[in-house]
C-alpha cells in the first residue's frame, strides 16, 4: 500500500476514469522528438509563475524544441480552471502554473463547470514557500503573528461591530485558502463560523484591502510586499513560518495532452527544471525581477518583487529580516520535486474543510495525478540525477506542533479540533 493507510484504498468513480485514460502512459526513459512544438500554458501574475516565464524568456523551451509555447495570462484561478476545461483545441489552455490542489479538484470533478472529472497531471512543483498572510493597517496595534493568541479577541471585537471579520483567499480549496484556514484554526478561530472567507484574484488583493473589502488576506508575492510598500498594512506571517519549505504551486497539464504528446511533455518538464535552476541562482535575482515586472507578466515594480526573492522581508510592523529561511525556492532543497506525500496533505486538508468527501481515495488519487516518475525521467535527461530517494518527504511538522504522517492521514484528521467533514 506504499505510504498511505489501507483505510483509504477505496476506488472512486473519478479515479477509475483517470486510470482508464492513463493506463497506456508509461514513464519516459529518454527525450525523443516532440510530437508537437506548440502548447498554450496559463499563468497568474505571481512571482511563483517564474519557472514558466523564465523557460520562455531565456530560451529553455526553445532549446528543448518546444518553439511554439505560448504563455497566456489568466485573470483568476477560476479562469484558469475554465480554460483548462476548454483545452487548447477549444480556445483554452492545456497546462498551467496552478495552485497544487486544483489538479486534484479538477480530476475528481469537484470544481469543473460540467461536474465531470477532468483528468490532470502534476509534472513538477514550481516552488516552495513565498506566500504570506497580511493584515490591514487597522489591526497594526494587534501585531498579529504566526502564533497569535490574541486572534480570537481581534476577530470577536470586529464581529461585534456588525461587520464580520473578512479573510480573503484566492480560490476555494487552493493553497492560500488552506494556509488561511490552518492559521486561523490553529489560533482558535473557526474560519467557517467566526469569519467570512471571500475569494479575490491575486492581483486585486491590495486594491481590495485599500477599499476595505477584507481585514486579512493570503496570497503569493509580490502582493504582500506591495501592501507594505504602499503602507496599507503589514505581513502577519510568511507561510513558510506555518510549514517550513511547504509545497506551493505546481506545473500541471491535461492528462489527454500528455498521453498524446509524451515526448513534448518530457521536454516541457526539462525546460521548466532548467528555468528553476536559473531562477534560484542569486546572481540572476535582479534580472528575474526585471523580467517578471513587465506588464505582460506580473506588472509590478522591481521594488515590489526583488526584496522577498532575495529573502529580505520588511513585515511592515517593525520586524525586518534578511536571508529569511522562508523565502521562495524554485529548485533548491528539492523544491521542484512533486512529493506525493505533500499532495496527500493537500487532499486531506480538502477533506478537512468539506471540499472533498471524507471517503476520498487519497492513495489512488495521488497515484493518478502526481507524475513524479516523469519528473525523475526529465531530471535524468537533464543530467540532474533522479531526485530524492523517496516520493515521500516523511512526517511534516507545523508551527503549532501538529504532525502530518502521510502513512496515516486519518490520525491527522482526528487530531484536529476545528474541521468541517462531509
C-alpha positions as CSV (number, residue, x, y, z in Angstrom):
1,X,0.0,0.0,0.0
2,X,3.0,2.3,0.0
3,X,3.0,5.2,2.4
4,X,-0.8,5.6,2.6
5,X,-3.1,3.9,5.1
6,X,-5.2,1.0,3.9
7,X,-8.4,2.6,5.0
8,X,-8.2,5.0,2.1
9,X,-7.9,2.2,-0.5
10,X,-11.4,2.7,-1.9
11,X,-11.6,3.3,-5.6
12,X,-13.8,6.2,-6.6
13,X,-15.5,6.7,-9.9
14,X,-13.3,9.7,-10.6
15,X,-10.0,8.0,-10.1
16,X,-11.3,5.0,-12.1
17,X,-11.9,7.3,-15.0
18,X,-8.4,8.7,-14.7
19,X,-6.9,5.3,-14.6
20,X,-8.7,4.2,-17.7
21,X,-7.4,7.2,-19.5
22,X,-3.8,6.9,-18.4
23,X,-3.2,3.2,-18.4
24,X,-1.2,3.2,-21.7
25,X,1.0,6.0,-20.3
26,X,4.4,4.9,-19.0
27,X,7.5,6.7,-17.7
28,X,9.7,8.1,-20.5
29,X,13.3,6.9,-20.3
30,X,14.9,9.4,-22.7
31,X,13.7,12.5,-24.6
32,X,12.5,11.8,-28.1
33,X,11.4,14.2,-30.9
34,X,8.5,16.2,-29.6
35,X,5.1,15.2,-31.2
36,X,4.3,18.9,-31.3
37,X,6.2,22.1,-30.7
38,X,3.2,24.1,-29.7
39,X,1.2,24.4,-26.5
40,X,-0.7,27.1,-24.6
41,X,0.1,27.4,-20.9
42,X,-1.6,29.6,-18.4
43,X,-0.1,31.6,-15.6
44,X,-1.3,34.1,-12.9
45,X,0.5,37.3,-12.1
46,X,2.5,35.9,-9.2
47,X,6.2,35.6,-8.5
48,X,5.9,31.8,-8.4
49,X,5.0,31.8,-12.1
50,X,8.7,32.5,-12.7
51,X,9.7,29.0,-13.9
52,X,7.3,29.1,-16.9
53,X,8.2,32.8,-17.7
54,X,11.9,32.2,-17.5
55,X,11.6,29.0,-19.6
56,X,10.1,31.1,-22.3
57,X,12.2,34.3,-21.9
58,X,15.6,32.6,-21.5
59,X,15.1,30.1,-24.3
60,X,14.8,26.9,-22.3
61,X,11.6,25.9,-24.1
62,X,13.2,26.6,-27.5
63,X,16.3,24.6,-26.5
64,X,14.1,21.6,-26.0
65,X,12.4,22.1,-29.4
66,X,9.3,23.5,-27.9
67,X,9.4,26.6,-30.0
68,X,5.7,27.3,-30.0
69,X,5.0,27.6,-26.3
70,X,2.6,30.4,-25.7
71,X,2.1,31.8,-22.2
72,X,-1.4,33.1,-21.6
73,X,-2.0,35.4,-18.6
74,X,-5.1,34.4,-16.6
75,X,-7.1,36.9,-14.6
76,X,-8.0,34.5,-11.8
77,X,-7.8,30.9,-10.7
78,X,-11.4,30.4,-11.8
79,X,-10.5,31.5,-15.3
80,X,-7.5,29.1,-15.2
81,X,-9.9,26.3,-14.3
82,X,-12.4,27.2,-17.0
83,X,-9.7,27.4,-19.7
84,X,-8.2,24.1,-18.7
85,X,-11.6,22.5,-19.0
86,X,-11.9,24.0,-22.5
87,X,-8.5,22.8,-23.6
88,X,-6.2,24.4,-26.1
89,X,-8.2,22.9,-29.1
90,X,-11.2,24.9,-28.0
91,X,-9.5,28.2,-27.3
92,X,-8.4,27.4,-23.7
93,X,-5.1,26.1,-22.4
94,X,-3.7,22.6,-21.9
95,X,-1.4,23.3,-19.0
96,X,-0.7,25.9,-16.3
97,X,1.0,27.4,-13.3
98,X,-1.5,26.4,-10.7
99,X,-2.4,26.0,-7.1
100,X,-1.3,22.5,-6.2
101,X,-4.8,21.2,-5.0
102,X,-6.6,22.3,-8.2
103,X,-5.5,19.4,-10.4
104,X,-7.0,17.1,-7.8
105,X,-10.2,19.1,-7.6
106,X,-10.4,19.1,-11.4
107,X,-9.6,15.4,-11.7
108,X,-12.5,14.5,-9.3
109,X,-14.9,16.9,-11.0
110,X,-15.3,18.8,-7.7
111,X,-14.7,22.2,-9.4
112,X,-15.4,21.7,-13.1
113,X,-18.3,23.5,-14.6
114,X,-19.6,20.2,-16.1
115,X,-19.2,18.5,-12.7
116,X,-17.4,15.8,-14.7
117,X,-13.8,14.6,-13.9
118,X,-11.2,16.4,-15.9
119,X,-8.1,14.2,-15.6
120,X,-5.0,16.3,-14.9
121,X,-1.4,15.5,-14.1
122,X,1.1,17.3,-11.9
123,X,4.5,17.2,-13.6
124,X,6.6,19.3,-11.3
125,X,6.3,21.6,-8.3
126,X,7.1,25.1,-9.3
127,X,8.1,26.4,-5.9
128,X,8.0,26.1,-2.2
129,X,7.2,28.9,0.3
130,X,7.0,32.5,-0.7
131,X,3.4,33.3,0.2
132,X,2.1,35.5,3.0
133,X,-0.9,36.3,5.3
134,X,-1.3,40.0,5.6
135,X,-3.4,42.4,7.6
136,X,-5.0,45.7,7.1
137,X,-3.3,48.6,9.0
138,X,-6.5,48.7,11.0
139,X,-5.0,45.9,13.1
140,X,-1.4,47.2,13.3
141,X,-1.7,47.6,17.1
142,X,-2.7,43.9,17.5
143,X,0.7,42.9,15.9
144,X,-0.6,39.6,14.8
145,X,2.0,36.9,14.0
146,X,2.1,33.2,13.1
147,X,1.4,32.4,16.8
148,X,-1.5,34.8,17.5
149,X,-3.1,34.1,20.9
150,X,-4.9,37.4,20.5
151,X,-6.6,36.4,17.2
152,X,-9.8,35.3,18.9
153,X,-10.1,38.6,20.7
154,X,-9.3,40.5,17.5
155,X,-11.9,38.6,15.4
156,X,-14.6,38.8,18.2
157,X,-14.1,42.6,18.5
158,X,-14.5,43.1,14.8
159,X,-17.6,40.8,14.7
160,X,-19.3,42.8,17.5
161,X,-19.3,45.9,15.3
162,X,-21.7,44.1,13.0
163,X,-19.2,43.8,10.2
164,X,-18.0,40.2,10.2
165,X,-14.2,39.6,10.1
166,X,-13.3,39.0,6.5
167,X,-10.4,36.9,5.3
168,X,-9.6,36.9,1.5
169,X,-8.2,33.9,-0.3
170,X,-7.6,33.2,-4.0
171,X,-9.6,30.1,-4.7
172,X,-11.7,27.7,-2.5
173,X,-9.7,24.7,-1.6
174,X,-6.5,26.2,-3.0
175,X,-3.2,26.7,-1.2
176,X,-4.0,30.2,0.1
177,X,-7.4,29.1,1.3
178,X,-5.7,26.2,3.2
179,X,-2.9,28.4,4.7
180,X,-5.5,30.9,5.9
181,X,-7.8,28.2,7.4
182,X,-4.9,26.4,9.0
183,X,-3.5,29.6,10.6
184,X,-6.9,30.7,11.9
185,X,-7.9,27.3,13.2
186,X,-4.5,26.7,14.9
187,X,-5.1,30.0,16.7
188,X,-8.6,29.0,17.9
189,X,-10.7,30.7,15.3
190,X,-13.2,28.6,13.3
191,X,-12.9,30.1,9.7
192,X,-16.4,28.8,8.9
193,X,-18.2,30.2,11.9
194,X,-16.2,33.2,13.0
195,X,-15.2,34.7,9.7
196,X,-16.3,35.3,6.2
197,X,-13.9,33.9,3.6
198,X,-14.0,35.8,0.4
199,X,-12.4,35.0,-2.9
200,X,-10.3,37.7,-4.6
201,X,-7.9,37.2,-7.6
202,X,-4.2,37.7,-6.5
203,X,-3.5,40.9,-8.5
204,X,-6.6,42.5,-7.0
205,X,-5.8,41.9,-3.3
206,X,-4.0,45.1,-2.5
207,X,-6.7,47.3,-4.1
208,X,-9.4,45.5,-2.3
209,X,-7.6,45.9,1.0
210,X,-7.3,49.6,0.3
211,X,-11.1,49.8,-0.3
212,X,-11.9,47.9,2.9
213,X,-13.1,44.7,1.2
214,X,-11.2,42.5,3.7
215,X,-9.4,42.5,7.0
216,X,-6.7,40.0,6.2
217,X,-5.7,38.2,3.0
218,X,-3.5,35.3,2.0
219,X,-1.7,35.5,-1.4
220,X,1.6,34.9,-3.1
221,X,4.2,37.6,-3.7
222,X,4.6,40.3,-4.8
223,X,1.3,41.4,-3.3
224,X,2.2,41.1,0.3
225,X,5.3,43.2,-0.4
226,X,3.3,45.8,-2.3
227,X,0.8,46.1,0.6
228,X,3.7,47.0,2.9
229,X,5.3,49.3,0.4
230,X,2.1,51.3,0.0
231,X,1.7,51.4,3.8
232,X,-1.7,49.9,3.6
233,X,-1.0,47.0,6.0
234,X,1.6,44.5,7.3
235,X,2.6,40.9,6.8
236,X,1.4,38.8,9.7
237,X,3.4,35.7,8.7
238,X,5.3,34.2,5.8
239,X,3.6,30.9,5.0
240,X,7.0,29.2,5.5
241,X,6.6,30.0,9.2
242,X,3.4,27.9,9.2
243,X,5.1,25.0,7.5
244,X,8.7,25.3,6.6
245,X,9.5,24.6,3.0
246,X,5.9,23.8,2.2
247,X,4.9,23.0,-1.4
248,X,3.0,25.7,-3.2
249,X,2.4,26.0,-7.0
250,X,2.5,23.1,-9.5
251,X,3.1,22.7,-13.2
252,X,0.0,20.8,-14.4
253,X,-1.1,19.5,-17.8
254,X,-4.3,18.0,-19.1
255,X,-3.8,14.2,-19.0
256,X,-5.1,13.8,-22.5
257,X,-2.4,16.2,-23.8
258,X,0.4,14.3,-22.0
259,X,-0.9,11.0,-23.3
260,X,-0.9,12.3,-26.9
261,X,2.4,14.1,-26.6
262,X,4.7,12.2,-24.2
263,X,8.0,13.4,-25.6
264,X,6.8,17.0,-25.8
265,X,5.7,16.7,-22.2
266,X,9.1,15.4,-21.1
267,X,10.7,18.3,-22.9
268,X,8.4,20.8,-21.2
269,X,9.4,19.4,-17.8
270,X,13.1,19.6,-18.7
271,X,12.8,23.2,-19.7
272,X,10.9,24.1,-16.5
273,X,13.6,22.4,-14.4
274,X,16.3,24.3,-16.2
275,X,14.4,27.6,-15.6
276,X,14.0,26.7,-11.9
277,X,17.8,26.2,-11.5
278,X,18.4,29.6,-13.3
279,X,15.8,31.3,-11.1
280,X,17.3,30.1,-7.9
281,X,20.8,31.4,-8.7
282,X,21.3,34.6,-6.6
283,X,23.3,36.1,-9.4
284,X,20.1,36.1,-11.5
285,X,17.7,37.7,-8.9
286,X,17.7,41.2,-10.3
287,X,17.2,40.1,-13.9
288,X,14.5,37.8,-12.7
289,X,12.7,40.6,-11.0
290,X,13.1,42.8,-14.1
291,X,11.6,40.2,-16.4
292,X,8.7,39.4,-14.0
293,X,7.9,43.1,-13.6
294,X,6.9,43.5,-17.3
295,X,3.3,44.4,-17.9
296,X,2.7,41.2,-19.9
297,X,3.7,39.2,-16.9
298,X,3.2,40.4,-13.3
299,X,3.0,44.2,-13.9
300,X,4.7,45.1,-10.6
301,X,7.7,47.2,-9.8
302,X,11.1,45.6,-9.2
303,X,10.9,47.2,-5.7
304,X,7.8,45.0,-5.1
305,X,9.5,41.9,-6.5
306,X,13.2,41.8,-5.6
307,X,13.5,42.1,-1.8
308,X,11.5,39.0,-0.9
309,X,13.0,37.0,-3.8
310,X,16.3,37.7,-2.0
311,X,14.9,36.8,1.4
312,X,14.8,40.4,2.6
313,X,11.4,40.9,4.4
314,X,10.0,44.1,5.9
315,X,6.9,42.9,7.6
316,X,5.6,46.5,8.0
317,X,5.1,46.2,11.7
318,X,8.7,46.9,12.8
319,X,10.0,43.4,12.1
320,X,12.7,43.3,9.4
321,X,14.8,40.2,8.4
322,X,17.4,39.4,5.9
323,X,18.3,36.0,4.5
324,X,14.9,34.7,5.5
325,X,14.8,30.9,5.6
326,X,11.1,31.2,4.5
327,X,11.8,32.8,1.1
328,X,10.6,31.3,-2.1
329,X,12.6,28.4,-3.6
330,X,12.3,27.2,-7.1
331,X,14.9,24.4,-7.3
332,X,17.0,24.3,-4.1
333,X,16.1,21.8,-1.4
334,X,14.2,19.7,-3.8
335,X,11.7,22.5,-4.3
336,X,10.9,21.3,-7.9
337,X,10.2,17.7,-6.9
338,X,6.5,16.8,-6.6
339,X,6.4,14.8,-3.4
340,X,3.4,12.5,-3.3
341,X,3.3,12.9,0.5
342,X,2.7,16.6,0.1
343,X,-0.2,16.1,-2.3
344,X,-1.6,13.7,0.3
345,X,-1.7,16.6,2.8
346,X,-3.5,18.9,0.3
347,X,-6.1,16.2,-0.3
348,X,-6.5,15.6,3.4
349,X,-7.0,19.3,4.1
350,X,-9.6,19.5,1.3
351,X,-11.4,16.6,3.1
352,X,-11.0,18.5,6.4
353,X,-12.9,21.5,5.1
354,X,-15.5,19.7,3.1
355,X,-14.2,20.3,-0.4
356,X,-13.8,16.6,-1.0
357,X,-15.8,13.8,0.6
358,X,-14.3,12.0,3.6
359,X,-14.3,8.7,1.8
360,X,-12.0,10.1,-0.9
361,X,-9.4,7.6,-2.1
362,X,-6.2,9.6,-1.2
363,X,-3.8,6.9,-2.3
364,X,-5.3,6.3,-5.7
365,X,-5.9,9.9,-6.5
366,X,-2.3,10.9,-5.7
367,X,-1.0,8.0,-7.8
368,X,-3.1,9.0,-10.8
369,X,-2.5,12.8,-10.7
370,X,1.1,13.0,-9.4
371,X,3.6,12.0,-12.0
372,X,6.9,12.2,-10.0
373,X,8.1,9.4,-12.4
374,X,8.0,11.8,-15.3
375,X,9.8,14.5,-13.3
376,X,12.6,11.9,-12.5
377,X,12.9,11.0,-16.2
378,X,13.2,14.7,-17.1
379,X,15.8,15.3,-14.4
380,X,17.8,12.3,-15.6
381,X,17.7,13.5,-19.2
382,X,18.9,17.0,-17.9
383,X,21.8,15.4,-16.1
384,X,20.4,16.4,-12.7
385,X,20.2,12.9,-11.3
386,X,16.8,11.4,-10.5
387,X,15.8,13.4,-7.4
388,X,15.0,12.4,-3.8
389,X,15.3,8.7,-2.8
390,X,11.6,8.6,-1.9
391,X,8.3,10.1,-3.2
392,X,7.6,10.9,0.5
393,X,9.3,13.6,2.5
394,X,8.1,11.8,5.6
395,X,6.4,13.3,8.7
396,X,5.7,17.1,8.4
397,X,5.5,19.4,11.5
398,X,3.5,22.6,11.5
399,X,4.1,25.7,13.6
400,X,1.6,24.6,16.3
401,X,3.3,21.3,16.8
402,X,0.7,19.3,14.8
403,X,2.2,16.5,12.7
404,X,1.1,15.0,9.4
405,X,2.2,11.5,8.8
406,X,1.4,10.6,5.2
407,X,1.1,7.0,6.2
408,X,-1.9,7.8,8.4
409,X,-3.9,10.8,7.2
410,X,-6.9,9.8,9.4
411,X,-4.8,10.2,12.6
412,X,-4.1,13.7,11.4
413,X,-7.7,14.5,10.7
414,X,-8.7,13.0,14.1
415,X,-6.3,15.3,15.9
416,X,-7.8,18.5,14.5
417,X,-10.4,20.2,16.7
418,X,-11.7,22.5,14.1
419,X,-12.9,20.9,10.8
420,X,-15.9,20.5,8.6
421,X,-16.1,17.0,7.2
422,X,-18.6,15.9,4.6
